[in-house]
Amino acid sequence: MSQYDYLIVGAGISSAVFAHEAAKVGKTCLVIDRRPHIAGNVYCEDIEGINVHKYGAHIFHTSIRRVWDYVNQFAEFNNYVNSPVAVYKDELYNLPFNMNTFSKMWPEVRTPEQAKAKIAAQVAEAGIGEPSNLEEQALSLVGRDVYEKLIKGYTEKQWGRDCKDLPASIIKRLPCRFRYDNNYFNDRWQGIPMGGYTKMVEAMFGDTPVKLNTEYREFIAQNPDVADRVIYCGPIDESYDYQLGRLEYRSLRFESEILDEENHQGNAVVNYTEREVPYTRIIEHKHFEYGTQPKTVITREYPADWKPGDEPYYPINDERNSSLYAQYVDLASKEGKVVFAGRLGGYKYYDMDKAIDAAFDLVEAELGVTIA
Ligand SMILES: Cc1cc2nc3c(=O)[nH]c(=O)nc-3n(C[C@H](O)[C@H](O)[C@H](O)COP(=O)(O)OP(=O)(O)OC[C@H]3O[C@@H](n4cnc5c(N)ncnc54)[C@H](O)[C@@H]3O)c2cc1C
């Protein structure tokens, strides 16, 4: 007889939803994670009393009511609204592209009509027919000024290539908001869990046992019959020892610094849009929670190529990787016991709300419980 109904690999947000719902219906779970902490990529480390988002800045935003209701059981959310600022050389602009951006870029522009006319004139001037690369695509959507100051350098840093060498299909739309409104997201709900994400995930796990610093392979070799079923929130290719090949990712490198000043940049997120500055963003973590600590912690974000062993941040859902992933899913479907889940098991970029919503579907399929 197995000791547990489920072994859950990974202690991130996807796993926490499953563990919470399984416990509610009387199923026993053991959670393991190779990292020394819970919460996966939404983990916050306390540095100088500030919740530092160790794996990149995380802002919760959603329009899915059942997800919003669900997370509010485990944390109270503050009223943080993401309003990034972009620095281009010695110029400073509000994001997303909105009337504040346009009136700063073109001082003669005050009204939505004037902004639309300015963009339309620049789009016409670019004279692009069928865009053949990302640069042409952007020029045909927003014109030269917005492209050169706010899109070009940032995108080139993100992809490590010139915009002229990137496919047009990467950018489908470049939404322009013709209101004076710096709220980055269009979602119905948004905020940061007060006290940080780790505390919220801890509340979701409740009494479910979690073993940290525990690698699946070694653990299962020593405990082959520990559970009837396995929910695997790690990379699917790794679990098959890359026998069909490796899935690819884009990665990030973070450099954090504690500064002996109270307020460094006056905003949580500042983007650097010129290519010559090697990082894409500086995050000042305390502003996510309106912190008043005497010191501050900032993190510079550098996009990076991914190689085996690096943290897999963004899946590259191109033809090669999508087809490889489908082959792994096929392999997995022949196994009865292991179910792949989460952003790594699904090889998908999921915002937190989508990861939680996908976990609800897993709960329904596996436990027969519908979350309304
Ligand atoms: C840079 C960045 C910024 C983001 N910002 C936002 C944002 O602002 N808003 C938003 O909504 N979403 C954001 N996201 C998305 C968010 O991080 C994910 O939705 C979320 O982390 C998914 O949780 P998960 O549980 O599926 O995966 P994870 O959090 O990755 O958890 C998986 C866990 O499994 C463990 N694991 C893997 N393999 C093994 C193994 N073999 N043995 C043991 N343990 C294993 C890992 O150590 C990890 O802890 C961002 C993502 C990135 C990359």
The ligand as a MOL file (V3000), in Angstrom:
LIG
                    3D

  0  0  0     0  0            999 V3000
M  V30 BEGIN CTAB
M  V30 COUNTS 53 58 0 0 0
M  V30 BEGIN ATOM
M  V30 1 C 10.4380 36.5970 -14.9030 0
M  V30 2 C 9.0060 36.2160 -14.6900 0
M  V30 3 C 8.1200 37.1810 -14.2370 0
M  V30 4 C 6.7920 36.8460 -14.0200 0
M  V30 5 N 5.9340 37.8190 -13.6120 0
M  V30 6 C 4.6400 37.5380 -13.4520 0
M  V30 7 C 3.7180 38.5630 -13.0690 0
M  V30 8 O 4.0690 39.7300 -12.8800 0
M  V30 9 N 2.4070 38.2140 -12.9190 0
M  V30 10 C 1.9560 36.9250 -13.1270 0
M  V30 11 O 0.7590 36.6800 -12.9690 0
M  V30 12 N 2.8130 35.9410 -13.4580 0
M  V30 13 C 4.1400 36.2060 -13.6260 0
M  V30 14 N 5.0100 35.1940 -13.9800 0
M  V30 15 C 4.5190 33.8110 -14.0900 0
M  V30 16 C 4.6180 33.0030 -12.7570 0
M  V30 17 O 5.9550 32.9480 -12.3370 0
M  V30 18 C 4.0510 31.5830 -12.9540 0
M  V30 19 O 2.6970 31.6670 -13.3210 0
M  V30 20 C 4.1280 30.6730 -11.7210 0
M  V30 21 O 5.3990 30.6870 -11.1390 0
M  V30 22 C 3.7550 29.2420 -12.0880 0
M  V30 23 O 3.8550 28.4010 -10.9610 0
M  V30 24 P 4.1340 26.8310 -11.0950 0
M  V30 25 O 3.8050 26.2560 -9.7730 0
M  V30 26 O 3.4460 26.2860 -12.2860 0
M  V30 27 O 5.7050 26.7080 -11.4060 0
M  V30 28 P 6.9900 27.0680 -10.5430 0
M  V30 29 O 6.7340 28.2590 -9.7210 0
M  V30 30 O 8.1270 27.1080 -11.4990 0
M  V30 31 O 7.1650 25.8120 -9.5610 0
M  V30 32 C 7.7220 24.5820 -9.9960 0
M  V30 33 C 8.5970 24.0310 -8.8700 0
M  V30 34 O 8.9720 22.6960 -9.2080 0
M  V30 35 C 10.2540 22.4430 -8.7100 0
M  V30 36 N 10.8350 21.3180 -9.4510 0
M  V30 37 C 10.9760 21.2240 -10.7880 0
M  V30 38 N 11.5240 20.0270 -11.1070 0
M  V30 39 C 11.7400 19.3650 -9.9490 0
M  V30 40 C 12.2970 18.0940 -9.6300 0
M  V30 41 N 12.7330 17.2530 -10.5920 0
M  V30 42 N 12.3790 17.7180 -8.3370 0
M  V30 43 C 11.9290 18.5640 -7.3470 0
M  V30 44 N 11.3840 19.7770 -7.5930 0
M  V30 45 C 11.2980 20.1720 -8.8750 0
M  V30 46 C 10.9820 23.7670 -8.9450 0
M  V30 47 O 12.0940 23.8840 -8.0890 0
M  V30 48 C 9.8980 24.7930 -8.6690 0
M  V30 49 O 9.9680 25.2820 -7.3410 0
M  V30 50 C 6.3360 35.5240 -14.2540 0
M  V30 51 C 7.2290 34.5590 -14.7210 0
M  V30 52 C 8.5440 34.9100 -14.9690 0
M  V30 53 C 9.4790 33.8830 -15.5370 0
M  V30 END ATOM
M  V30 BEGIN BOND
M  V30 1 1 1 2
M  V30 2 1 2 3
M  V30 3 2 2 52
M  V30 4 2 3 4
M  V30 5 1 4 5
M  V30 6 1 4 50
M  V30 7 2 5 6
M  V30 8 1 6 7
M  V30 9 1 6 13
M  V30 10 2 7 8
M  V30 11 1 7 9
M  V30 12 1 9 10
M  V30 13 2 10 11
M  V30 14 1 10 12
M  V30 15 2 12 13
M  V30 16 1 13 14
M  V30 17 1 14 15
M  V30 18 1 14 50
M  V30 19 1 15 16
M  V30 20 1 16 17
M  V30 21 1 16 18
M  V30 22 1 18 19
M  V30 23 1 18 20
M  V30 24 1 20 21
M  V30 25 1 20 22
M  V30 26 1 22 23
M  V30 27 1 23 24
M  V30 28 2 24 25
M  V30 29 1 24 26
M  V30 30 1 24 27
M  V30 31 1 27 28
M  V30 32 2 28 29
M  V30 33 1 28 30
M  V30 34 1 28 31
M  V30 35 1 31 32
M  V30 36 1 32 33
M  V30 37 1 33 34
M  V30 38 1 33 48
M  V30 39 1 34 35
M  V30 40 1 35 36
M  V30 41 1 35 46
M  V30 42 1 36 37
M  V30 43 1 36 45
M  V30 44 2 37 38
M  V30 45 1 38 39
M  V30 46 1 39 40
M  V30 47 2 39 45
M  V30 48 1 40 41
M  V30 49 2 40 42
M  V30 50 1 42 43
M  V30 51 2 43 44
M  V30 52 1 44 45
M  V30 53 1 46 47
M  V30 54 1 46 48
M  V30 55 1 48 49
M  V30 56 2 50 51
M  V30 57 1 51 52
M  V30 58 1 52 53
M  V30 END BOND
M  V30 END CTAB
M  END
